[in-house]
Amino acid sequence: MASKPELRGDAYRVRWRLGGAAGAPFEQAKFVLPEGATTKSPAAKAAYELAVAAKALAEAHGHRITGDEVTSRVLGLHQQPRVEPTLRKFAAEWAKDRAELEDIQPDTLTEYVRTLEVRVLPKLGHLYLSEIDEPAIKDWLKWLKVQRVRRSKKNPQGEVISPNSVRRAHTILHQVLAAAVPAWLERNPAARPAGSRKTRVGLPKVTPFEGMYLEPWEVDLIHSRCSPAIADIWFVLVRTGLRLGELLVLRPQDVTLTGANPVIRVRRALKAGGMRKDGKPQIGPPKSEKSRRDVTISSEVVKVLERRCAGKRPRDLLFPTPYASSPVDGVWQERNLFRQQWLPAVAEAMRCPDHPPPTPAKPRRGCTRKLRPDEVSDCACPGVLRRRPRLHDGRHTHASDCIRANWQPIEVQHRLGHASYSTTVNIYFHLWQNQGDRDRLDRMERRGGRRLSVARQRALAVDDEAA
């Protein structure tokens, strides 16, 4: 809510946060006292009453009104009505149009709208489209880059928003403003200027994310520590490269396990959020048109899926949660699967049987608590997992296995369902680039007269004979 009118210097002032959100910029309306007027004079009383009216007006508009607009309306100044929409109004129309055209998947559009509401509109929503220029976007990005996220009881200050989140918000704003050209704008102020290789608004640099590529013994170790509820999920995930949301909604009718080329047909996926408001799973088409694909599978995966299909109807789930009341509706929530099943399995793989972490102290009352996922061994014994993979790293691991087996980039793209060839190359190019580097480097050492181990000399000799 707006602040109470307070006398600051020679004026009564009312302040409020634009949009009412914590961290949003302040707006204010000031009503100056005449020179020489005392605080008990009729002029001061009139200024105070104007400030009270300004407070009421700001609150009546949900704090989505600027200080200049409040001042003008309270003082009764004439303003020419503007036909041009504000960014908030135009963004709402844009989202409505996108929903009607269905050119953006519903869960993706919901995420876009939420990002606009939380990251963009608190700072820019009150501005008319023509008022949004490069300086306004620079000012917005400067404000956004210091926002705090993920506040909790343990960490009330939260964390500074990540560069990826800032760039994602800028990308969505770019899409909205692009739709305003040419009806309301001559050019998109969020776009890169013509002839420039980058924007001039101060976007933060992003450190490229590197997936985790697990070794075969790490894959098997994690599998041995998985509970029966998710052991088959991990087994199939790391051998097919499916997205977790694609795997969790597979049905017997989506797989062909007989013939020379058994396949999984990816035709639907669990959408962001996992559940609708009515508690039912939110399932829709795959992420992109290229994600709609047929994925060939190995004989080992066929055995697992045959066991999973046994006794099930065509539309039952292959990997339901063990707590499902119905074989059709028992879809995992990804958050529950991650916290309740995956993290404990990884933690078990990171604990050495000879050097376990310290046992938690016994409380005065009740039972001793179980070890937390972050309580693991710190020894250097072999055969103990030393890193914390995500479930999605099973997909990266499968991609690296394909590359080691000399699959071409276009084949990996089709298998993973990437929307474009460039996506596959950007993520995994370094794996193709490093193929065979050790053999080439060792041959260089040998030509230079440097001595190699006997084992390496024999390995290179075998390779040379085969060539």
C-alpha positions in Angstrom: 0.0 0.0 0.0 1.0 3.6 -0.4 2.8 5.4 2.4 1.0 7.9 4.6 1.4 11.5 3.6 4.6 12.9 5.2 6.1 16.3 5.2 9.5 16.3 3.6 11.1 19.8 3.3 8.5 22.1 1.8 6.2 19.4 0.3 3.9 16.6 1.4 4.9 13.3 -0.2 3.2 9.9 -0.9 5.3 7.0 -2.1 4.4 3.5 -3.4 6.1 0.7 -5.2 5.0 0.5 -8.8 2.7 -2.6 -9.2 3.0 -3.2 -5.4 5.6 -5.9 -5.8 8.6 -6.1 -3.4 11.7 -4.7 -5.0 9.7 -2.7 -7.6 10.8 0.9 -8.2 9.3 3.6 -6.1 6.9 6.2 -7.5 5.8 9.4 -5.6 3.5 12.3 -5.8 4.6 15.6 -4.2 2.4 18.6 -3.3 4.5 21.7 -2.5 3.5 24.3 0.1 3.6 27.9 -0.8 6.7 29.8 0.2 6.5 31.0 3.8 3.5 28.8 4.6 3.5 27.1 8.1 2.4 23.5 8.7 -0.8 24.8 10.4 -1.8 27.2 7.6 -4.8 26.6 5.3 -2.4 26.1 2.4 -0.6 23.3 4.3 -3.9 21.7 5.1 -4.9 21.8 1.4 -1.6 20.2 0.4 -2.1 17.5 3.0 -5.6 16.7 1.7 -4.2 16.5 -1.9 -1.6 14.0 -0.6 -4.4 11.9 1.0 -6.3 11.9 -2.3 -3.1 10.8 -4.1 -2.7 7.9 -1.7 -6.3 6.8 -2.3 -5.9 7.1 -6.0 -2.7 5.0 -6.1 -4.2 2.3 -4.0 -7.4 2.3 -6.1 -5.3 1.5 -9.2 -3.4 -1.3 -7.5 -0.3 0.9 -7.4 -0.1 0.4 -11.2 0.1 4.2 -11.9 3.0 6.6 -12.1 3.6 9.6 -9.8 3.0 12.0 -12.7 -0.3 10.5 -13.5 -1.5 10.6 -9.9 -0.4 14.3 -9.6 -2.1 15.3 -12.8 -5.4 13.6 -11.8 -5.4 14.9 -8.3 -4.7 18.5 -9.4 -7.3 18.2 -12.2 -4.8 19.0 -15.0 -6.1 18.3 -18.5 -4.5 15.3 -20.2 -5.1 14.3 -23.8 -6.3 10.6 -23.6 -3.8 8.2 -25.3 -4.9 5.5 -27.6 -1.5 3.8 -27.4 -1.5 0.8 -24.9 0.9 0.4 -22.1 3.2 -2.6 -22.1 1.1 -4.3 -19.5 -2.1 -4.0 -21.6 -0.3 -5.0 -24.8 1.4 -8.0 -23.2 -2.0 -9.3 -22.0 -3.4 -8.9 -25.6 -0.2 -10.6 -27.0 -0.7 -13.6 -24.6 -4.3 -13.9 -25.5 -3.5 -13.9 -29.3 -0.8 -16.5 -28.8 -3.3 -18.7 -26.9 -5.9 -18.4 -29.7 -3.4 -19.1 -32.5 -1.8 -22.0 -30.5 1.6 -21.2 -32.0 3.2 -21.6 -28.5 2.6 -24.6 -26.4 0.2 -23.9 -23.4 2.8 -24.7 -20.7 5.4 -22.6 -22.5 3.0 -19.7 -22.8 2.1 -19.9 -19.1 5.8 -19.7 -18.3 6.2 -16.7 -20.5 3.3 -14.9 -18.8 4.7 -15.6 -15.4 8.1 -14.3 -16.4 6.5 -11.1 -17.7 4.5 -10.6 -14.5 7.5 -11.2 -12.2 10.5 -9.9 -14.1 9.3 -7.4 -16.7 6.0 -5.6 -15.9 6.9 -4.5 -12.3 9.4 -2.1 -13.9 8.1 -1.5 -17.4 4.4 -2.4 -17.3 3.2 1.2 -16.8 5.1 2.6 -19.7 3.4 3.3 -23.1 5.0 1.3 -25.9 6.6 4.4 -27.5 8.3 5.2 -24.1 10.2 1.9 -24.1 13.5 2.6 -25.7 17.1 1.4 -25.3 17.7 3.6 -22.2 14.5 2.3 -20.6 15.6 -1.3 -21.3 19.1 -0.6 -19.9 17.5 0.8 -16.7 15.3 -2.3 -16.5 18.2 -4.7 -16.9 20.2 -2.9 -14.3 17.3 -3.3 -11.9 16.7 -6.9 -12.8 20.3 -8.0 -12.4 20.3 -7.2 -8.7 17.0 -8.9 -7.9 17.1 -11.7 -5.3 15.4 -15.1 -5.8 15.0 -18.4 -4.0 14.3 -16.8 -0.6 13.7 -19.3 2.2 13.8 -19.6 6.0 17.4 -20.7 5.9 18.4 -18.1 3.4 16.0 -15.1 3.8 18.3 -12.9 1.6 18.0 -15.4 -1.3 20.4 -15.5 -4.3 21.1 -13.0 -7.0 19.1 -13.8 -10.1 21.2 -15.9 -12.6 22.3 -14.4 -16.0 20.3 -17.1 -17.7 17.1 -15.9 -16.1 17.9 -12.3 -17.0 18.5 -13.3 -20.7 15.3 -15.4 -20.7 13.3 -12.4 -19.5 14.9 -10.2 -22.2 14.1 -12.8 -24.9 10.4 -12.8 -23.9 10.3 -9.0 -23.8 11.9 -9.0 -27.3 9.0 -11.3 -28.6 6.3 -9.0 -27.1 7.8 -5.8 -28.5 8.4 -7.5 -31.9 4.6 -8.0 -32.1 4.2 -4.3 -31.7 6.1 -3.5 -34.9 4.9 -1.7 -37.1 1.5 -1.0 -35.5 2.9 0.9 -32.5 6.7 0.9 -32.9 9.0 1.6 -35.9 11.6 -0.9 -34.6 12.0 -3.3 -31.7 14.1 -1.5 -29.0 15.0 -4.9 -27.5 16.5 -6.1 -30.8 20.1 -6.0 -31.8 20.8 -2.9 -33.9 21.3 -3.5 -37.6 25.0 -4.1 -38.3 25.9 -4.8 -34.7 27.0 -8.3 -33.4 25.5 -7.8 -30.0 22.9 -5.7 -28.1 23.9 -2.4 -26.4 21.6 -2.8 -23.4 24.0 -4.6 -21.0 22.9 -8.2 -21.1 25.0 -10.3 -18.7 27.4 -13.0 -20.0 26.3 -16.6 -19.5 28.8 -19.3 -18.7 28.0 -22.2 -21.0 26.5 -25.2 -19.1 28.4 -28.5 -19.6 26.4 -31.7 -19.2 27.8 -34.5 -17.1 28.9 -37.6 -19.1 29.0 -40.6 -16.8 31.3 -43.6 -17.2 29.8 -47.1 -17.5 30.8 -48.0 -14.0 29.1 -44.9 -12.6 25.9 -45.6 -14.5 25.9 -49.2 -13.1 26.7 -48.0 -9.6 23.8 -45.5 -9.5 21.5 -48.2 -10.9 22.5 -50.6 -8.1 21.5 -47.9 -5.6 18.2 -47.0 -7.1 15.0 -48.2 -5.4 12.8 -50.6 -7.4 10.5 -47.6 -8.0 13.0 -45.9 -10.3 15.6 -48.5 -11.2 14.0 -49.2 -14.6 13.5 -45.5 -15.3 17.2 -44.9 -14.9 18.1 -48.0 -16.9 15.9 -47.0 -19.9 16.7 -43.3 -19.6 20.5 -43.7 -19.9 20.1 -46.2 -22.9 17.6 -44.2 -25.0 18.4 -40.5 -24.4 14.7 -39.8 -23.9 13.7 -36.7 -21.9 12.3 -37.6 -18.4 9.0 -36.1 -19.3 8.8 -38.3 -22.4 9.7 -41.4 -20.5 7.2 -41.0 -17.6 4.2 -41.0 -19.8 5.1 -43.9 -22.1 2.3 -46.6 -22.6 2.4 -50.1 -24.1 0.8 -48.7 -27.2 3.8 -46.4 -27.6 6.3 -49.2 -28.0 7.0 -52.0 -30.5 9.1 -54.7 -29.0 9.0 -57.3 -31.8 10.6 -57.5 -35.2 14.1 -56.5 -36.4 13.8 -52.9 -35.2 12.0 -52.5 -31.9 11.2 -48.8 -31.2 9.7 -46.3 -28.7 7.4 -43.9 -30.4 7.6 -40.5 -28.7 4.2 -38.8 -29.2 3.5 -37.0 -25.9 5.3 -35.6 -22.9 4.7 -34.5 -19.4 4.5 -30.7 -19.5 6.1 -28.2 -17.2 4.6 -28.3 -13.7 3.6 -31.9 -14.1 0.1 -31.5 -12.8 -3.0 -29.4 -13.7 -4.9 -27.5 -11.1 -7.4 -30.4 -10.7 -4.5 -32.7 -9.7 -4.4 -34.6 -13.0 -1.2 -34.9 -15.1 -0.6 -32.2 -17.6 0.3 -34.1 -20.7 0.7 -32.7 -24.2 2.7 -33.0 -27.4 6.5 -33.3 -27.3 8.7 -30.2 -27.0 9.0 -29.6 -30.7 8.1 -31.1 -34.0 11.5 -32.8 -34.2 10.8 -34.3 -30.7 8.0 -36.3 -32.2 10.2 -39.3 -33.3 10.8 -43.0 -33.2 13.7 -44.1 -31.0 15.3 -47.5 -31.7 16.2 -49.6 -28.6 18.6 -52.3 -27.7 17.8 -55.9 -26.7 18.4 -55.1 -23.0 15.9 -52.3 -23.1 13.4 -54.6 -24.9 13.6 -57.0 -22.0 12.9 -54.3 -19.4 9.9 -53.0 -21.5 8.5 -56.5 -22.0 8.4 -57.0 -18.3 6.8 -53.6 -17.8 4.2 -54.2 -20.5 3.2 -57.6 -19.1 -0.5 -57.6 -18.0 -1.1 -54.0 -18.9 -3.6 -52.4 -21.1 -2.6 -50.3 -24.1 -3.2 -47.0 -22.3 -1.7 -47.9 -19.0 1.5 -46.2 -17.9 4.7 -48.2 -18.2 6.4 -46.3 -15.3 3.7 -45.3 -12.8 4.4 -44.1 -9.3 4.1 -46.9 -6.8 1.4 -44.9 -5.0 -0.9 -44.7 -8.0 -4.5 -45.4 -7.5 -5.0 -46.0 -11.2 -2.6 -47.4 -13.8 -3.7 -44.6 -16.2 -3.3 -41.6 -13.9 -0.3 -42.5 -11.7 2.2 -40.1 -13.3 5.2 -39.2 -11.3 5.7 -35.5 -10.3 9.3 -34.8 -11.4 10.0 -32.9 -8.2 8.9 -35.8 -6.0 10.9 -38.3 -8.1 14.0 -36.1 -7.8 13.8 -35.5 -4.1 12.4 -38.7 -2.8 14.1 -41.2 -5.1 16.9 -39.8 -7.1 18.8 -37.8 -4.5 18.9 -40.7 -2.0 20.1 -43.0 -4.7 23.0 -40.7 -5.7 23.9 -40.2 -2.1 24.1 -43.9 -1.5 26.4 -44.2 -4.5 28.6 -41.5 -3.0 29.0 -43.4 0.3 31.9 -45.7 0.8 31.1 -49.0 2.8 34.5 -48.8 4.5 34.4 -45.0 5.3 30.8 -44.1 5.8 29.9 -40.5 6.9 29.5 -39.9 10.6 26.3 -41.3 12.1 23.9 -38.5 13.2 23.8 -37.8 16.9 21.0 -39.5 18.8 18.4 -37.0 20.0 17.1 -36.9 23.6 13.8 -38.2 22.4 12.8 -40.2 19.4 14.8 -42.1 16.8 18.0 -41.1 15.2 17.4 -39.4 11.9 18.5 -40.9 8.6 21.5 -39.5 6.7 20.7 -36.5 4.5 21.6 -36.6 0.8 24.5 -34.2 1.4 26.1 -36.5 4.0 28.5 -38.6 1.9 31.9 -40.1 2.2 35.0 -37.9 1.6 37.5 -40.8 1.2 39.5 -41.5 -2.0 38.5 -45.1 -2.3 37.9 -46.4 -5.9 34.4 -47.4 -6.9 32.7 -44.5 -5.1 30.8 -41.9 -7.0 32.5 -38.5 -6.7 30.0 -36.2 -8.4 26.2 -35.5 -8.3 24.6 -36.1 -11.7 21.0 -35.1 -12.5 18.5 -37.4 -14.1 18.9 -35.3 -17.3 22.6 -36.3 -17.3 21.4 -39.7 -18.3 20.4 -38.1 -21.7 23.8 -36.4 -22.0 25.5 -39.7 -21.2 23.6 -41.6 -23.9 24.6 -38.9 -26.4 28.2 -39.3 -25.5 27.9 -43.1 -25.9 26.5 -42.6 -29.4 29.3 -40.3 -30.3 31.9 -42.8 -29.0 30.2 -45.3 -31.2 30.9 -43.0 -34.2 27.3 -41.8 -34.8 27.1 -38.8 -37.0 25.7 -35.4 -35.6 22.5 -35.7 -37.7 21.9 -39.2 -36.3 22.3 -37.9 -32.7 20.0 -35.0 -33.4 17.2 -37.2 -34.7 17.6 -39.6 -31.8 17.5 -36.9 -29.1 14.8 -35.0 -30.8 16.6 -31.7 -30.9 14.7 -29.0 -32.8 17.8 -28.1 -34.9 21.1 -29.5 -36.0 22.9 -26.5 -34.5 21.5 -27.4 -31.0 23.2 -30.8 -31.2 26.5 -29.5 -32.5 26.6 -26.6 -29.9 26.1 -29.0 -27.0 28.2 -32.0 -28.1 30.7 -30.7 -30.7 33.6 -31.0 -28.2 33.0 -34.7 -27.9 33.3 -35.2 -31.7 36.3 -32.9 -31.7 38.2 -34.9 -29.1 37.5 -38.3 -30.8 40.8 -40.1 -31.3 43.0 -37.2 -30.0 45.0 -39.4 -27.7 46.0 -41.8 -30.5 47.1 -38.9 -32.7 49.0 -37.2 -29.9 50.8 -40.5 -29.0 51.8 -41.0 -32.6 53.3 -37.5 -32.6 55.2 -38.4 -29.4 56.5 -41.5 -31.1 57.6 -39.7 -34.3 59.4 -37.2 -32.0 61.5 -40.0 -30.5 59.8 -39.8 -27.1 59.3 -43.1 -25.3 55.8 -44.5 -24.6 54.7 -47.2 -22.3 54.8 -50.7 -23.6 51.0 -51.0 -23.4 50.5 -47.9 -25.5 53.1 -49.0 -28.1 51.3 -52.3 -28.5 47.9 -50.6 -28.8 49.1 -48.2 -31.4 50.7 -51.1 -33.3 47.4 -53.0 -33.4 45.7 -49.8 -34.7 48.3 -49.3 -37.4 47.9 -52.9 -38.6 44.1 -52.5 -38.7 44.4 -49.3 -40.7 
